[in-house]
């Protein structure tokens, strides 16, 4: 499918008419297990000598169709779907990590990711070092003998900051580590991190891929280009696996080694499985991804420009604005647009932000983003509440800031709603 355009692949990639019934839409295979042809067939499946279906914790035809479609859109060799975006982050790191090992991560990350990396990882014996990814030298200086990955977001939550992926990828290549990029906010329509040097791409399918606030899900896409055997840092992939009679995944499976390991070991033992109905909803959402993202971006640009001119606003962080320090990266990293998520600093501080949120009519006050509906949240009192004020400010979620996720409604209606709510908030 790589010969086709994005608009065609988002409808057709990874799917074909159902061979049993001819159904054109991907069926929901709502089954736990699959009948083996005979004992030899079962043995070959369990021995990874043949690809097929065993148990839906591992593989399921509906979920496999989604994985194949997202892999095609991202330009990857393979993909694995799981139960949420947070699950995708754990799954992505699981084959690489072990007690005493660490990752180097951007300071500009979703607050829940910062908490996962800085607190929950400790229970696995993992750790994270956070640095400013605008400083490649700082990234490289933070890497030590125990570092196993570099992690960032293509467009960061909540500020809409765009990471200079080629510069970060150059560091990753120099130190011989995989670069993992969370591409949730851009979607593969606006940015393909693998084209910029990423090794792995993770998504919260909950957001733009599905696009309508009905699903929780995650996806990990492998570029298939990293040499897992170049050093002794990744024994799960480069050394014999005891659970598979000494199979060496990278030696046996080449570019698909990481994907098969994530299914055969990751999903088998962690059980972070996506449900087939959620996969079906996400497949349907992806069919209109390019159309939705074009409208999201156009609306975000219009709303951000209006807010930047409004005297009740201190600043707007949207990278699509000419005044943004990240504006030059749009053409290089996200040439189809700067996304639809950004923050706004409201004059009047914390109290004005709370009043703004409570005064809006069209914008929904929810802890989500990437919906067709426009959404707002005061991050400092919600998604980033667990962070210190200094951490909130560093993450772009200070007390005087609200986060906007611009939907696909009429831009004039969204501006009118913000206008009346700002009047109430700053009266």
C-alpha positions as CSV (number, residue, x, y, z in Angstrom):
1,X,0.0,0.0,0.0
2,X,3.0,2.3,0.2
3,X,2.5,3.3,-3.4
4,X,-0.9,5.0,-2.5
5,X,-1.5,8.4,-1.0
6,X,-2.4,8.9,2.6
7,X,-6.1,9.5,1.9
8,X,-6.3,6.1,0.2
9,X,-4.2,4.2,2.7
10,X,-6.3,5.5,5.7
11,X,-9.3,3.6,4.1
12,X,-7.7,0.5,2.6
13,X,-4.4,-0.2,4.3
14,X,-4.3,-3.4,6.4
15,X,-7.7,-4.6,5.4
16,X,-9.3,-6.6,2.6
17,X,-12.8,-8.1,2.2
18,X,-13.5,-10.8,4.8
19,X,-12.4,-14.1,3.1
20,X,-15.3,-16.0,4.7
21,X,-18.2,-13.7,4.0
22,X,-17.0,-11.0,1.7
23,X,-17.8,-8.3,4.3
24,X,-16.3,-5.1,3.1
25,X,-16.0,-3.4,6.5
26,X,-13.6,-5.2,8.9
27,X,-15.8,-7.5,11.1
28,X,-15.6,-7.4,14.9
29,X,-14.1,-10.7,15.8
30,X,-15.6,-11.0,19.2
31,X,-14.0,-14.2,20.2
32,X,-11.5,-15.3,22.9
33,X,-9.9,-18.2,21.2
34,X,-9.5,-19.9,17.7
35,X,-9.7,-23.5,16.7
36,X,-6.5,-25.1,15.5
37,X,-6.5,-27.2,12.3
38,X,-4.7,-30.0,14.1
39,X,-2.0,-30.6,16.8
40,X,0.9,-29.7,14.5
41,X,-0.8,-26.4,13.5
42,X,-1.1,-25.5,17.2
43,X,2.5,-26.4,17.9
44,X,3.8,-24.3,15.0
45,X,1.7,-21.3,16.2
46,X,3.0,-21.6,19.8
47,X,6.6,-22.0,18.5
48,X,6.4,-18.9,16.4
49,X,7.0,-21.0,13.3
50,X,3.7,-19.9,11.7
51,X,1.7,-16.7,12.0
52,X,-1.9,-17.1,13.0
53,X,-4.4,-16.7,15.8
54,X,-4.2,-18.4,19.2
55,X,-5.9,-16.3,21.8
56,X,-7.2,-12.8,21.7
57,X,-4.9,-11.6,24.4
58,X,-2.2,-12.0,21.8
59,X,-3.8,-11.5,18.4
60,X,-7.2,-10.9,17.0
61,X,-8.1,-10.2,13.3
62,X,-9.9,-6.9,14.0
63,X,-7.0,-5.6,16.1
64,X,-4.4,-6.9,13.6
65,X,-6.2,-4.9,10.9
66,X,-5.8,-1.8,13.0
67,X,-2.2,-2.5,13.7
68,X,-1.4,-3.0,10.0
69,X,-3.2,0.2,9.0
70,X,-1.4,2.4,11.6
71,X,1.9,0.8,10.6
72,X,1.3,1.6,7.0
73,X,0.3,5.2,7.7
74,X,3.4,5.7,9.9
75,X,5.7,4.0,7.4
76,X,6.7,1.3,9.9
77,X,7.5,-2.4,9.5
78,X,4.9,-3.5,12.1
79,X,2.7,-2.4,14.9
80,X,1.1,-3.7,18.1
81,X,-2.2,-2.4,19.6
82,X,-2.9,-2.3,23.3
83,X,-5.4,-1.0,25.9
84,X,-4.4,2.7,26.2
85,X,-1.8,5.2,25.4
86,X,-0.2,4.7,28.8
87,X,-0.1,1.0,28.2
88,X,1.6,1.7,24.8
89,X,4.4,3.5,26.7
90,X,5.0,0.6,29.0
91,X,4.8,-1.8,26.2
92,X,7.2,0.2,24.0
93,X,9.8,0.2,26.8
94,X,9.3,-3.3,28.1
95,X,11.6,-5.2,25.6
96,X,14.3,-2.6,26.2
97,X,14.4,-2.1,30.0
98,X,15.4,-3.9,33.2
99,X,16.1,-3.1,36.8
100,X,18.6,-0.3,37.2
101,X,18.2,1.0,33.6
102,X,16.9,4.4,32.6
103,X,15.6,6.5,29.7
104,X,16.3,10.2,28.8
105,X,13.0,12.0,28.3
106,X,11.9,15.5,27.3
107,X,10.7,17.9,30.0
108,X,7.8,18.8,27.6
109,X,5.5,15.8,28.1
110,X,1.9,15.2,29.2
111,X,1.7,15.4,33.0
112,X,0.5,11.8,33.3
113,X,3.5,10.7,31.3
114,X,5.8,12.6,33.6
115,X,4.2,10.9,36.6
116,X,4.4,7.5,35.0
117,X,8.1,8.0,34.2
118,X,9.2,9.6,37.4
119,X,7.1,7.7,39.9
120,X,5.6,4.4,38.6
121,X,8.8,3.4,36.8
122,X,10.5,3.2,40.1
123,X,8.4,0.1,41.0
124,X,10.0,-1.6,38.0
125,X,13.5,-0.5,38.9
126,X,13.5,1.9,35.9
127,X,14.2,5.6,36.0
128,X,14.0,8.7,33.8
129,X,16.2,11.7,33.4
130,X,14.3,14.8,32.1
131,X,16.1,17.4,30.0
132,X,15.3,20.2,27.6
133,X,15.2,18.7,24.1
134,X,15.9,22.0,22.5
135,X,19.5,21.3,23.7
136,X,20.9,18.3,21.9
137,X,24.1,18.5,24.0
138,X,22.1,18.2,27.2
139,X,20.3,15.1,25.8
140,X,23.7,13.5,25.0
141,X,25.2,14.4,28.3
142,X,22.2,12.8,30.1
143,X,22.9,9.4,28.5
144,X,24.9,7.0,30.5
145,X,25.8,3.3,30.3
146,X,22.4,2.3,31.7
147,X,20.3,4.4,29.3
148,X,18.2,2.3,26.9
149,X,16.0,4.9,25.1
150,X,15.3,8.5,24.3
151,X,11.7,9.6,24.5
152,X,9.8,12.7,23.4
153,X,6.5,13.9,21.9
154,X,6.3,15.2,18.3
155,X,3.8,17.9,19.4
156,X,3.8,18.2,23.1
157,X,0.8,18.2,25.5
158,X,-0.2,20.7,26.6
159,X,1.6,23.5,24.9
160,X,1.7,22.4,21.3
161,X,5.5,22.7,21.3
162,X,7.1,21.0,18.2
163,X,10.2,18.9,18.8
164,X,13.1,19.1,16.4
165,X,13.0,15.4,15.7
166,X,15.9,15.3,13.2
167,X,18.2,16.9,15.8
168,X,17.1,14.5,18.5
169,X,17.4,11.5,16.2
170,X,20.9,12.5,15.4
171,X,21.8,12.3,19.1
172,X,20.1,8.9,19.3
173,X,22.2,7.6,16.4
174,X,25.4,8.9,17.9
175,X,24.8,7.1,21.2
176,X,23.3,4.0,19.6
177,X,19.9,4.2,21.3
178,X,16.3,3.9,20.0
179,X,14.3,7.1,19.7
180,X,10.7,6.7,20.8
181,X,8.3,9.4,19.7
182,X,4.8,9.9,21.0
183,X,2.9,11.0,17.9
184,X,-0.6,11.3,19.4
185,X,-1.1,15.0,18.9
186,X,0.2,15.2,15.4
187,X,-1.2,11.9,14.1
188,X,0.6,10.3,11.1
189,X,-1.3,12.8,8.8
190,X,0.6,15.8,10.2
191,X,3.9,14.1,11.1
192,X,5.6,10.7,10.5
193,X,8.4,10.5,13.1
194,X,10.0,7.5,11.4
195,X,10.8,9.8,8.4
196,X,12.7,12.0,10.8
197,X,14.7,9.2,12.4
198,X,12.5,7.7,15.1
199,X,12.9,4.0,15.9
200,X,9.5,3.5,17.6
201,X,6.3,5.6,17.5
202,X,3.6,5.4,20.1
203,X,0.0,6.6,20.0
204,X,-2.9,7.1,22.3
205,X,-5.5,5.9,19.8
206,X,-8.0,7.4,22.2
207,X,-7.3,10.8,20.6
208,X,-7.1,11.8,16.9
209,X,-6.9,8.3,15.4
210,X,-10.4,7.5,16.7
211,X,-11.5,11.1,16.9
212,X,-14.8,10.9,18.6
213,X,-14.2,10.2,22.3
214,X,-15.5,6.6,22.3
215,X,-12.3,4.5,22.7
216,X,-9.3,4.0,24.9
217,X,-6.5,2.4,23.1
218,X,-2.8,2.5,22.3
219,X,-0.5,1.6,19.4
220,X,3.3,1.0,19.1
221,X,4.8,1.2,15.6
222,X,8.3,-0.2,14.9
223,X,10.3,1.3,12.1
224,X,12.1,-2.1,11.6
225,X,15.4,-0.2,11.1
226,X,17.2,-0.4,14.4
227,X,20.0,-2.9,14.8
228,X,19.1,-4.6,18.1
229,X,22.2,-6.8,17.9
230,X,24.7,-4.0,17.5
231,X,25.5,-4.0,21.2
232,X,24.7,-6.1,24.3
233,X,22.2,-3.5,25.6
234,X,19.0,-5.3,24.3
235,X,19.3,-8.9,25.3
236,X,15.5,-9.5,25.0
237,X,15.9,-9.1,21.3
238,X,19.5,-10.1,20.6
239,X,20.0,-13.0,23.0
240,X,18.3,-16.4,23.3
241,X,14.8,-16.2,24.8
242,X,14.2,-18.9,27.4
243,X,10.4,-18.8,27.0
244,X,10.8,-19.8,23.3
245,X,13.4,-22.6,23.5
246,X,16.3,-20.2,23.0
247,X,14.8,-18.3,20.0
248,X,16.8,-15.1,19.2
249,X,14.2,-12.7,18.0
250,X,16.3,-10.3,16.1
251,X,18.3,-13.1,14.4
252,X,15.2,-15.1,13.5
253,X,12.7,-12.3,12.6
254,X,14.9,-9.4,11.4
255,X,12.8,-6.2,10.9
256,X,9.8,-7.8,12.6
257,X,11.7,-8.8,15.7
258,X,10.4,-6.0,18.0
259,X,6.8,-6.4,16.8
260,X,6.8,-10.2,17.4
261,X,8.5,-9.8,20.8
262,X,5.9,-7.3,21.8
263,X,3.1,-9.7,21.0
264,X,4.7,-13.0,22.0
265,X,6.2,-11.7,25.3
266,X,4.7,-8.2,26.0
267,X,1.0,-9.0,25.4
268,X,1.3,-12.5,26.6
269,X,2.7,-11.5,30.0
270,X,1.5,-7.9,30.6
271,X,-2.0,-8.5,29.1
272,X,-2.5,-4.9,28.0
273,X,-4.9,-6.0,25.3
274,X,-7.1,-3.8,23.1
275,X,-10.7,-5.0,22.7
276,X,-12.0,-5.8,19.2
277,X,-14.8,-3.4,19.4
278,X,-12.5,-0.5,20.3
279,X,-10.2,-1.5,17.4
280,X,-13.3,-1.4,15.0
281,X,-14.2,2.1,16.2
282,X,-10.7,3.3,15.7
283,X,-10.5,1.8,12.2
284,X,-13.7,3.7,11.3
285,X,-12.2,6.9,12.8
286,X,-9.0,6.6,10.8
287,X,-11.0,6.5,7.5
288,X,-11.7,10.2,7.9
289,X,-8.4,11.2,9.7
290,X,-7.0,13.5,7.0
291,X,-10.4,15.3,6.6
292,X,-10.7,15.8,10.3
293,X,-7.1,17.0,10.8
294,X,-7.4,19.5,8.0
295,X,-10.5,21.0,9.8
296,X,-8.8,20.8,13.2
297,X,-5.8,22.7,12.0
298,X,-7.8,25.4,10.1
299,X,-9.9,26.0,13.2
300,X,-7.0,26.0,15.6
301,X,-5.2,28.6,13.4
302,X,-8.2,30.9,13.3
303,X,-8.9,30.6,17.1
304,X,-5.2,31.0,18.0
305,X,-4.9,34.2,15.9
306,X,-8.0,35.7,17.4
307,X,-6.9,34.9,21.0
308,X,-3.4,36.3,20.3
309,X,-5.0,39.7,19.4
310,X,-7.3,39.7,22.5
311,X,-6.2,42.1,25.3
312,X,-7.5,39.7,28.0
313,X,-4.9,37.1,27.0
314,X,-1.2,37.2,28.0
315,X,0.0,34.7,25.4
316,X,-0.9,31.8,23.1
317,X,1.5,28.9,22.6
318,X,0.3,27.7,19.2
319,X,3.2,26.9,16.9
320,X,1.2,27.9,13.9
321,X,1.5,31.5,14.9
322,X,4.2,33.5,13.3
323,X,5.2,34.8,16.7
324,X,5.9,31.3,18.1
325,X,9.5,30.4,18.7
326,X,8.7,27.0,17.2
327,X,7.0,28.3,14.1
328,X,9.9,27.5,11.7
329,X,9.6,23.8,12.8
330,X,6.1,23.6,11.4
331,X,7.3,23.5,7.8
332,X,10.1,21.0,8.5
333,X,8.4,18.6,11.0
334,X,4.6,19.1,10.5
335,X,4.2,20.6,7.0
336,X,0.4,20.1,6.9
337,X,-0.1,22.1,10.1
338,X,0.8,22.6,13.7
339,X,-2.0,20.5,15.2
340,X,-5.0,21.6,17.2
341,X,-3.8,21.7,20.8
342,X,-2.3,24.7,22.6
343,X,-2.4,26.6,25.8
344,X,-3.6,30.1,26.6
345,X,-2.5,32.3,29.5
346,X,-5.4,34.3,30.8
347,X,-5.0,37.6,32.5
348,X,-6.3,37.2,36.0
349,X,-4.5,34.0,36.7
350,X,-5.9,30.9,38.4
351,X,-9.3,32.4,39.3
352,X,-9.9,33.8,35.8
353,X,-9.0,30.4,34.3
354,X,-11.6,28.6,36.5
355,X,-14.3,31.2,35.6
356,X,-13.4,30.8,31.9
357,X,-13.9,27.1,32.1
358,X,-17.2,27.4,33.9
359,X,-18.5,30.0,31.5
360,X,-18.1,28.2,28.2
361,X,-21.0,26.6,26.4
362,X,-19.6,24.9,23.3
363,X,-16.3,23.8,24.8
364,X,-16.6,20.7,26.9
365,X,-14.7,20.6,30.2
366,X,-13.1,17.2,30.0
367,X,-9.8,15.4,30.6
368,X,-9.3,14.4,26.9
369,X,-8.2,15.8,23.6
370,X,-8.4,15.0,19.9
371,X,-12.2,14.9,19.8
372,X,-14.3,16.4,17.0
373,X,-15.8,18.5,19.9
374,X,-13.7,21.4,21.2
375,X,-12.4,20.7,24.7
376,X,-10.9,22.8,27.5
377,X,-9.2,22.0,30.7
378,X,-7.3,23.9,33.4
379,X,-4.3,21.6,33.6
380,X,-2.8,22.9,36.9
381,X,-5.9,21.8,38.8
382,X,-6.5,18.6,36.9
383,X,-4.1,16.6,34.6
384,X,-1.0,18.3,36.0
385,X,-2.3,18.6,39.6
386,X,0.2,16.0,40.9
387,X,3.2,18.1,39.8
388,X,4.8,20.9,41.8
389,X,4.1,24.5,40.5
390,X,7.7,24.6,39.1
391,X,7.1,21.3,37.2
392,X,3.7,22.6,36.0
393,X,5.4,25.7,34.6
394,X,8.2,23.7,33.0
395,X,5.6,21.5,31.4
396,X,3.7,24.5,30.1
397,X,0.8,24.1,32.4
398,X,1.1,26.9,34.9
399,X,-1.7,28.1,37.2
400,X,-2.7,30.9,34.7
401,X,-2.9,28.6,31.7
402,X,-5.8,26.7,30.1
403,X,-5.4,24.0,27.5
404,X,-7.6,24.1,24.4
405,X,-8.2,21.2,22.1
406,X,-9.9,22.7,19.0
407,X,-12.6,20.6,17.4
408,X,-14.2,20.6,14.0
409,X,-17.1,22.9,14.7
410,X,-17.5,26.3,12.9
411,X,-14.6,28.5,13.9
412,X,-16.8,31.6,14.3
413,X,-19.0,29.8,16.8
414,X,-15.9,28.8,18.8
415,X,-14.6,32.3,18.9
416,X,-17.9,33.7,20.0
417,X,-18.1,31.2,22.8
418,X,-14.6,32.1,24.0
419,X,-15.4,35.8,23.7
420,X,-18.4,35.7,26.0
421,X,-16.6,33.4,28.5
422,X,-13.6,35.7,28.6
423,X,-15.9,38.6,29.3
424,X,-17.3,36.7,32.3
425,X,-13.9,35.5,33.5
426,X,-12.2,38.9,33.4
427,X,-15.1,41.1,34.4
